[in-house]
Amino acid sequence: MAAIHITINAEPINMPPVAPEASAKDLIEALTATHVTPQGQVLSTIHINGQYWQRDWDGHLEDIGLEEIEAVELTSQPPQQAADQGLECLEEVIELMETRFIDSAEDLRFNRMDEGLQKFIHGAGLMRDALHFGQLYLDHIQAPEDHPERKRLGELDMDLSGVLDEFDAAQRAGDWNQVADLIEYELAPRACELSLNIQAH
């Protein structure tokens, strides 16, 4: 296996001990466990072979083997800077999420199943990440457990789980018009709720 070039804030760092059969997720977790970030900073971005990956890596990173990786570039920031930057980007994420849901519903109604489902998966991933960010941000500002934003985020999370249960049932039944309706009229509007819930703080 060729050596992997790893940097943090453009400074080279050593490869952590990982098994040859490890995945990109294993590598990032090993790097995190070795506390590669400068003191007082948090890991903010990950680039693998020049491609940006979100900090919540529980998806496709498991599918990338070490033999496919040539370079890993990490950046870190002070926690407050990372949190503020996340808030600035959130509105763009919400807009993209809405677009993905609406386009997904249209594709499904016109029987473009593969395209529609891919757009739904992307939108649902963005929604999950936005909810996760909201919870992390409230933790960062040390919002109390009874903070109204925590309650709204929790209620929205439960609400979304109910919609996704309906989505799964409609998908199993092959009722693609119902699937499209749930995406456009239940999930897409909740993207706006999420924006207001987090940014109203």
C-alpha positions in Angstrom: 0.0 0.0 0.0 1.4 3.4 -1.0 2.0 6.0 1.7 -0.9 8.3 2.5 0.0 12.0 2.7 -1.8 13.4 5.8 -1.8 17.1 6.8 -3.6 19.2 9.3 -3.7 22.9 8.6 -1.2 22.2 5.8 1.3 20.7 8.2 2.3 17.0 7.6 1.5 14.5 10.4 2.2 10.8 10.8 0.0 8.0 9.7 -1.8 6.5 12.8 -1.7 2.8 13.4 -4.5 1.2 11.4 -5.0 -2.3 9.9 -4.3 -2.7 6.1 -8.0 -3.7 5.6 -9.2 -0.5 7.4 -11.6 2.0 5.7 -11.4 5.7 5.4 -13.8 6.0 8.4 -11.3 3.9 10.5 -8.5 6.2 9.5 -10.4 9.4 10.4 -11.4 7.9 13.7 -7.8 6.9 14.4 -6.6 10.4 13.6 -9.2 11.9 15.9 -8.2 9.5 18.7 -4.6 10.7 18.5 -5.7 14.3 19.2 -4.1 15.7 16.0 -5.9 19.1 16.4 -4.0 21.9 18.0 -4.9 22.5 21.6 -8.2 24.4 22.0 -9.3 23.7 18.5 -11.8 21.3 16.9 -11.7 19.4 13.6 -13.7 21.4 11.1 -13.1 19.9 7.6 -11.9 16.7 6.0 -10.8 16.3 2.4 -9.9 12.9 1.1 -8.2 12.8 -2.3 -9.3 16.5 -2.7 -13.0 15.7 -2.0 -14.8 17.4 0.9 -16.4 15.1 3.4 -18.8 16.3 6.2 -17.6 15.9 9.8 -20.4 13.4 10.3 -18.8 10.6 8.5 -21.1 7.6 9.1 -22.0 7.2 5.4 -19.7 6.5 2.4 -16.4 6.7 4.2 -16.9 3.1 5.3 -16.9 2.1 1.6 -13.4 3.6 0.9 -10.4 1.4 1.5 -7.0 2.6 2.4 -5.6 1.5 -0.9 -7.9 4.1 -2.6 -6.6 7.0 -0.5 -3.6 9.2 -1.6 -4.1 12.2 0.6 -6.1 13.3 3.6 -6.2 17.0 4.4 -7.7 18.1 7.8 -8.3 21.6 9.1 -9.2 22.8 12.6 -10.6 25.9 14.1 -11.4 27.4 17.5 -14.9 26.1 18.6 -16.6 29.5 18.4 -15.3 30.1 14.9 -16.5 26.7 13.7 -19.9 27.2 15.3 -20.3 30.7 13.7 -19.3 29.4 10.3 -21.8 26.6 10.6 -24.6 29.1 11.3 -23.6 31.2 8.3 -23.7 28.1 6.0 -26.9 26.7 7.4 -29.3 28.8 5.3 -27.7 27.5 2.1 -28.0 24.0 3.3 -31.7 24.5 4.1 -32.3 25.9 0.6 -30.5 23.0 -1.1 -32.4 20.6 1.1 -35.7 22.0 0.0 -34.7 21.9 -3.7 -33.6 18.3 -3.4 -37.0 17.3 -1.9 -39.1 19.2 -4.4 -37.0 17.8 -7.4 -37.2 14.3 -5.9 -41.0 14.5 -5.7 -41.2 15.7 -9.3 -38.9 12.9 -10.6 -40.9 10.2 -8.7 -44.2 11.5 -10.2 -42.7 11.2 -13.7 -41.4 7.7 -13.0 -37.8 8.8 -12.9 -37.2 6.5 -9.9 -33.4 6.3 -9.6 -33.0 10.1 -10.0 -35.9 10.8 -7.5 -34.6 8.4 -4.9 -31.0 9.7 -5.1 -32.2 13.3 -4.6 -34.4 12.2 -1.7 -31.4 10.5 -0.1 -29.3 13.6 -0.5 -32.0 15.8 1.0 -32.6 13.5 3.9 -28.9 13.4 4.6 -28.8 17.2 4.7 -31.7 17.3 7.0 -30.1 14.8 9.4 -26.9 16.8 9.4 -28.7 20.1 10.0 -30.5 18.6 13.0 -27.3 17.3 14.3 -25.6 20.6 13.9 -28.4 22.4 15.7 -28.0 20.0 18.7 -24.2 20.5 18.7 -24.6 24.2 18.5 -26.9 24.3 21.5 -24.4 22.1 23.3 -21.6 24.5 22.4 -23.4 27.6 23.7 -24.3 25.5 26.8 -28.0 26.0 26.4 -29.9 24.4 29.3 -31.9 21.2 28.8 -35.2 23.1 29.1 -34.1 25.7 26.5 -37.1 26.1 24.0 -34.8 25.5 21.0 -33.9 22.1 22.4 -37.5 21.2 22.8 -38.4 22.3 19.3 -35.5 20.4 17.8 -36.5 17.3 19.7 -40.1 17.6 18.6 -39.1 18.2 15.0 -36.9 15.1 15.2 -39.8 13.0 16.4 -42.1 14.5 13.8 -39.6 13.6 11.0 -39.3 10.1 12.3 -43.1 9.7 11.9 -43.0 11.1 8.4 -40.2 8.7 7.4 -42.2 5.8 8.8 -45.0 6.8 6.5 -42.5 7.1 3.7 -41.2 3.6 4.3 -44.7 2.2 4.4 -45.7 3.9 1.1 -42.5 2.8 -0.5 -43.1 -0.9 0.5 -46.6 -0.6 -0.9 -45.3 0.8 -4.2 -47.4 3.9 -3.8 -45.0 6.3 -5.4 -47.6 9.2 -5.6 -47.9 9.0 -1.8 -44.1 8.9 -1.5 -43.8 12.0 -3.6 -46.6 13.8 -1.6 -44.8 13.0 1.7 -41.5 14.4 0.3 -43.0 17.6 -1.1 -45.7 18.4 1.4 -44.3 17.0 4.6 -40.5 17.0 4.4 -39.8 20.0 2.3 -41.8 22.4 4.5 -40.1 21.1 7.6 -36.8 22.3 6.2 -38.0 25.8 6.7 -39.1 24.9 10.3 -35.6 23.7 10.9 -34.1 26.9 9.7 -36.3 29.0 11.9 -35.8 26.7 14.9 -32.0 27.0 14.9 -31.5 30.5 13.7 -34.1 32.0 15.9 -31.8 31.4 18.8 
